[in-house]
Amino acid sequence: MADAASRLRKLAEQLLGAPLRVRIRAWDGSQDGPPGAPALVVRNRRALRRLLFKPGELGLARAWVSGDLDIEGDLYAVLEVMAGPVWERGEDARGLAEALRDPEVRAAVRELLRLAGPPIPPAPPREEVRRRRHLHTRHSDRRAISHHYDVGNDFYELVLGPSMVYSCAYWQDGGTLESAQRDKLELVCAKLGLTEGQRLLDVGCGWGSMAIHAAREHGVRVVGVTLSQEQAAYARKRVADEGLTDRVEIRVQDYRDVTDGPYDAISSIGMAEHVGAEGYLDYARDLYALLKPGGRLLNHQIARRPQRDESSYEVDPFIDAYVFPDGELAPIGTTVTQLERAGFEVRDVESIREHYARTLRQWVIRLEAGRDRAMRLTSPGRTRVWLLYMAASALAFERNRIGVNQVLAVRTPGSGACGLPLRTRTWNT
């Protein structure tokens, strides 16, 4: 058989209901599609079996992570073609059930079955995390954080660069990734109104960048907490190298176990996505209790778009299985409501969605440039997970499918005086 590519292209167009704007190159050496267009490479029949046994996003992810599917040319262009119908259609299972009512689609699936070979489900790649439900116990959260962050500090240095900031940068005209990350940290400090001698709690402190910046530039005393042993070791060395051990303490500790409040301010940057919907109100209440009256919280968090039926919402299967086990996104309205239910007064909400798309594209450039080294530092599968995750996320931010917001909330005292200027948008950055 030397025409697998043309048969696959025809089948894909039947299933997608639209012309395929990429080439297909198949395991038998055949190619079909627009000359010069980026190519989806189907390296073997096992890739088809992965798609058939797990239709939709998870099947595509398994085929990509295992190397059964590959991309030649513009990664973003192929992702737009492959992921677009999933995004527009909604949840895979419901979309597939509706599509299978079409006799042509059923015929296409039967043809795929013939092309795929023996009907044996391939084992998932070893990078996949499998569990039955979201627990969000201290043990399960520690294990989930370790899966994502304890893959090697050298790997994260390659992707993130010297700033070692793993969250959305704040871009100015002509800025570099490093300057944009510095500007983001300074923006957080400005919103928190940090002054010398204050105490700051940095929840989910990562590799210590926020803690170091706040202590060095604003003279505050910082406690940073993380569940990652590797992050903590790296952050402590950075703190020592900066000569800030008298101002910065890095702990391997669950934020729920912090008892040495009150703090003047709390920063939570890219951490709340790990909390989970059921535990979010408790998260907000815990942070509220750790602040002194008048203290400020800066909550920097990715948000998803609300759905018509929130009860049917399910987490992204690829992200849950390969990237952020037990991670959950909430609409910004839900986040604001939960913070205020906990007692906070929300004073400012700033969307920086486009900034995250640009940040992710910079990380992808760095990872692609260092791809061979990344595979040596982790594994080929893990490197492919991060490429797919970051590139697809960049597109999702650009297309307004997800967003990211900085929410400034205050533990306003009974007097009603929160200490903020009347014009809160006059941040000095």
N, C-alpha and C positions, 0 to 999 in steps of 0.2 A: 504494500500500500504506500504510494508516494503522493497522495493528495490529501493527507490528514489536515493540512492547514486550510485548504479551501472548504473542506467539510465542516471544520470547526468554526470557520468564519460565518458560514451560512447558518449554522446552528445558533451561534451567539447572536446574530442579528434577529433570528426568530424569537429567541428568549428575551432579548432586550427590547424588541419592537422598534428598533431604529438602526440605521446604518452604523457600522463599526468604523470609527475614525482612526484605528491603529492597524498595523500589520500583525499577522499571526505567523510565527515560525514554529513548526512542529518537530517532534522527535524523529520523524522520517526524513528530515532535510527539506521538506516542502515549505513554501512561503506564499502568503496571499495577503493582499491589501494595498493601500495607497503607497506608491514608491516614495521613499524618503521619510515616511511617517515613523514614529517610534513603534517598537515591536513588543508584543507580548509573546514571550518564549515559553512554549509548553514542552518541557524537556522530556516528559515520559507520560505514559498512560495513567500512572499513579496520580498525577495531578487531576485528571478527570474524575478518578474515583474519590478523591478528597472532596471535590465539589459536589458529587452526587450524594455522598453519604452525609455531608454537612453543607447543604445548599446555603448560599449567601455569604455573609462576611467571614464567618469562622472558617468555612471551607477554603475560601480564597486565602485567608491568613495562614492556614496550615500548609497550603501548597507553596506559598511564598517563603515562609520561615524554613521549610524543609529543603528549599531549592528546587522543588519540582516545577515551580513557575518562576520566571525571571522577566526582567524588563531591559530592553536595549533602547537607549535614547532618553527622551525626556520623561523622568519618573512621574512628574506631576500630571503630564498630559494623559498618561495611561491610567493613573489613579482616577482622574476625572471621568474617564470613560467607564472604568470598571465599577467605581463606587457610586457614581451619579445615580443610576437606577435604584440602588439600595436606599440611598438617602431620600430620594423622591417618593419611593414606594412605601416606606415605613418599615415596620418589623418584617424580617425575612420570611418567617413561617406564614404569616397572613398573606404576604405578597405572593409567595409561591403557590399557596392554595388557590388564590384567585387566578393566577396565571394558568394553572393546570386545567382550568375549565375550558381553555382554548384547545381545540383538537390539534392545531398546528404545533402548539407548545408541547403537548403530550407526545406528538410524533418526534419532535426534536429531542425530548428527554430519552425516548426509546433509542434513537440513533446514538446519543451520547453513551448510553449503556453498552451498545454494541462496540463503540470505539474504545471504551474504558478498559476492556479486558475482564479478567476474573472478578466477580462481584464480592471481593474481600475488602473490608474496610481497613485502610492503612492506619497504623498506630499514629497518634498525634506526635508532633515533635517534642523532644525532651524539655524544651523551653516552656512548654505549656503547663500552667498551674491548674489542677483539677480539684474541686471540692464541691460540696453539696449546697452550701448556703452561706450567706454573709453573716458572720458572727459578731465581729467587732468587739471581741474580748481583748484583754491586754495581750494575751498570748497570740491570738490570731492577727492582731494589728502588728505586733512585733515581727511575726513571720512574713506578713505582706510587705512591710517596709523593707525588710531584709532582702526579699526577692527583687525589689526594684532598685534599691540603693547600694546594696553590698555586692555589686558586680565588679568592683575594682575602681579605686580612685584614679588610676592612670587612664582608664577608659573615659571617665567623666572629664578629666583634664583635656583629653583629646577633643571631646565634643564641646565643652563649655568654654574652654580657654582659661586664661589666668584668673578671671573674675570668680570662677567656680560658683556662679549663681545660676540655679536651675529653676528659673521662673521668668516671666515676661519682662523684658527690658523696656526702657522708656526712651524712645528715639527722638533726638533733635536733628535738625538739618545737618547733613554731612557727618554725623557721628559714627563711631565704630561700635562694635559689639561691646567692647570694654567700657567705653564712655557711656553707652546707653545703660549698661547695668549699674554703673556708678550713679548715674542720674536717677535711676529707679530707687536705689537705696537712699539717696538723698531726699527724694520725693517722700518716701515713707517717713524718714526722720522729720521732715518739715511738717507733715500732716500730724505727726504725733507731738510736735512742739517740744522736742527734746532739748533739755538744758543741762548744764554741767551739774553733776551730783545726783541726778535722778536715777531711779532703778527701772530697767527695761527687761521684760521677759520676752524672749524670742522663741516662739513655739514652732517646732519643726525647723531648727536652726541650720540644717544642712551642713555644709562645710565651713560654716562660721562667718560668711561674708557680711551679713547684716550686723552681727554682733561686733565684729571688728570695726566696721565702718562707723557704727553708732558710738563706740567707745573712743575710737581715735579722733573722729571729727567733731563729736559733741560732748565728750567728757562724761558720758553716762556709765553707770555700772550695769553690766549685762549678765543675765543668766540665759544661756541657750540650751534647749532640751531637744533631743532627737532619740529615736529608737534604733538608729543605725550605729553599730559599733565602729564600722569603717569611717563613717562621716565624723564621728566624735574624735577618733584618733587623729584624723587629718586636721580637723578644726583646732584641736588643742595645740598641735604643732604650729599652726599658723599664728595662733594667739601668742605662743611663746616667742616665735620669730619676730613678732611685732612689738614685743616687750609690753604686752597688755595683760599679763597674768594677774595683776592686782585689780584689774577692772572687769575681766571677762571670765566667767566660769561656764564650761561646757559639760553638760550632764547627759548620760544615757538614762533617760527617764521619760515615762509617760506623762503627758501634761496633766492627766487626771491625778497624778501623785504629787504634784507640786503643792507644797503647803506653806512656803515661806513668804507669802504676801504680807502686806499689800505692795503692789508695784505701781509706779507712776504711769507706766505705759506698757502695752503688749503689742508686739508685731506677730502676725500669723500670715506668712507669705507662701502660698501654694501648699498649705498643709491641710486646710479644712476639707479638701476633696476626699481625704482619707477617712473622714469621721463617719460618714454614712447618714442617711436620712433619719433613721430611728434615733440616733444618738446626738443629732445636731443641737437640739435644745439643751441637752445636758452639757455639751461642749460650750455653748454660749453662756450658760449659767456658771460653769466652772471658771471661765475667763472673767466674767463679771465679778465673781467673788474674790478673785485675785487682784483686782484693781482697787486703788483707794478712791474715795469720792472725788470726782473731777478727772479721774484717770481716763486715758484714751486707748481704744483698740483700733488698730489698722488691720482689717481683714482683707487680704488679697486672694481672690478665689475665682476659679473657672466656673462658668455658668452654662447651662444648657437652655434651650428654648422650651417654654412650657408646652405641654400637650393638651389636647382637648379632654382626654381622659387620663388624668395623672395616675389613677389606680392601675393602669395597664403598662406603665413605664417600666422598662427593663434596661439594665446597664448594657453598655456596648460589649458584645461578646469577645471581640478581639482584645480590647483594652483590659477587660476583666481577666482573660485567660493568659495574656502575655505581658502586660505592661503594669497596670495598677490593680492587683487583686484586691477586691473589696472596696475599690474606689467608686464613689457615686457623685454625680453632678446634680445640682438643683438649680431651678430658675432663680434669678436675682431677687425676684419678689419674695420667694420663699425664704431666702437667706435673710433679707431685711426683716421680714416678719418674725422669724425665730430670734434674731438678735434683740428685737424690741420686746418680744415676749419674755426674754431673759432679764429685762430691766434696762437695757441700753437705750439711749437716745441716738438714733442714726442721724448724723449731721451732714454727711456728704457721700455721694456715690459717683465714682468716675469710671466710665467704661474706657478701657484701653485695648480693645479687641484687635485693631489693626497692628498695634505694637507687638502683639504676640505672634501674629502671622509672620512678621518680618524677623523676629527673634528665631522662630523655628526654622525659617529658610537659611539663616546663618548657621544654625547648628547642623542642618543637613549638609551644607557646603563643607563644613569642617569634617563631618563624619565620612562623606564621600571621598574627600581628599586623603583621609587617613584610614581608609577602609581595610587595607591589608593589616595594618597594625592593630586596628580594633578587633579584627577576627583573632589575632594572636592573643590579645589581652583577655578576650571573653570566649566567644565561639562564633563560627559563621552564622549560626541561627540567631544568636542574640544580636549580632550586628544587623541582621536583616530585620529583626523585630524593631529595633530603634529607628532604622531608616524608614520603614513603613509607618510606624507610629508618628514620627515627627513630620514627615511629608504629608500624610493624610490629615494631621492636625492643622498644619499650616493652611491647607485648602479649606478645612472646616471653619477656621477663624476668618479667612478671606471671604467665604460665602455666607457669613453670618449664621452658620449652623450652631456654633458655640461662641461664647464671649468670655471676657475676663474683666473683673471689676475690683476696684479698691473701695472698700466701705469703711468710712471713718465713723466710729461709734464711741459714745461717751457715757461713763457712769456718772450721770448728772446728779449732783447732790440735791437735797430737798429744797435748798434755796432757789434752784433753777439756774444758777450761774455756772455755766459749763466751762468758762474760761477761753472760749474760742473767739477769734475776731469776728466782727459783723460780716466781713467779706472773706469767707473761708477759702475762696479760690485764689487768694493772693499768696500761694505757696512760693517760697524762694527755692528755686531749683537751679 
